[in-house]
Amino acid sequence: MHRFDGRVALITGASRGIGLAIAERLVAEGAQVCVTARKEQALADAATALGGPGRAIAVSGRADDRAHQAQAVASTMEAFGRIDVLVNNTGVNPVFGPVLEQEAATVLKVFEVNVNATLGWVRQVREAWQGEHGGSVVNITAVAGLRPAHGIGVYGASKAALIHLTEQLAQEVGPRIRVNSVAPAVVKTKFAAKLYEGREAQLAKEYALGRLGTPEDVAGAVAFLASDDASWITGQTLSVDGGIVLSGGGI
């Protein structure tokens, strides 16, 4: 498929894991991409693997840093002249345990990165290109934002807020811009390792499809929502969860 020929995507948190898989999928379908993340060398290596300057550029920085957001958007516009797709993939989950045991500053940081930064990226991309020309935004939320999840309640609450923000933005920025989200369950990445390491086989039995997710599973869903195949879909959250919600198992 060549659904993204002539189109440009900006993907946050894309030096590895889900973000990199999304970038790989969009590039495979013809897109040029800007990838962002905090670690400069890992990000540069990812951009090289994606095809180098003619196909991919890298802009390192913190996702919740407004100056970084502006720089990444400006660099993308300078390199490729447009931003058709924005994928907000960056997320943090620095704590594990009951929500009432977490420090207020930590909770604020989680919401700043997982929710408020997303709003900042959408604002920047809308002003630079999508407001006039249209486009698609896909936010990476989580099944933990759809129902309570043991030990990751703060993270889940931020993702629930992001799901609502997705719906609100879809209503406010249409019809030129579509905004949707993808809600994965446990995906085999370094980010989620503590949720499954040492008990993967046991956990997989709780999923209707009998396995945990892969970054490529999420990338396929994102590519669909970002493409014209989803041109009449906005404000929706697609669960990519192997059936865990249906089966009633733990996350």
Phi, psi and omega in degrees: 000151179229050185292342184244020174302130179077007182245160185232138180235143172247123185236121180270155179060047192244024178278344180197180172059220184299316182300316179293320178298322177296314178300317179299317182294316181294320176297318179299333179262013170110355185284154161261146188223151164248127178249142179232155175182174183281319188275111190298313184292316179298322180291318178298319178297320179297315180298321177297315180296332180280352176130357176080188192308323180287342183242326185212137172239159182235135176228110185272149178159175179278134184299331182266009177270114184298325178295321178295318178303312180297320180294316181296318179294315179297319180295321179294316179296321179293319184283320190235347173082004182191163173218096183277330186228132172241126176244113178270094184256336184301135175206153177234150177211074188279355185229155177223128179140179182302144184296328182287350179265359184267143179292144181302322181296324179291317178299316179299320180296317179300315180290327178297316182282315188279336184239299186295322178297322177302316178300320178297317178297317180298318179299314182297314183290324177297316181292325185282326187208307193292332180302322181267324189254347182087172180161194184224141174239132175235121178260138177266109179260225179189152173301331177297345175273353180262336180201162182300146179224132184299126171084344183237041184295322178295314177301314180299319179297321178293324180286328173296319176297322180292324176297316178294320178299322177303313180295317181296314180296321180302321180288326186276328187256356174290162005269355184289325186243132174260142180228120179225174177218159176241131182244095178282154165271214183287120178248139184285086177225167176298324181301321185259008189305320183294344180276342184226343183301132179084354180213028183300313182298318179296315181293321182298331180295339181279348180268136181302328180268003169075015178205163173279168181279165173239158176305326181293329176300316180289320181300321179297319179293320179296316180300320178298308183295329180281342187269172177291347175297338179250031189294346178245028180236124174206152180074018184253152173243119181263116177282125176244086198225009179062014180087013184295325179292320178296321184278348177075016180281177178281161182263000000 
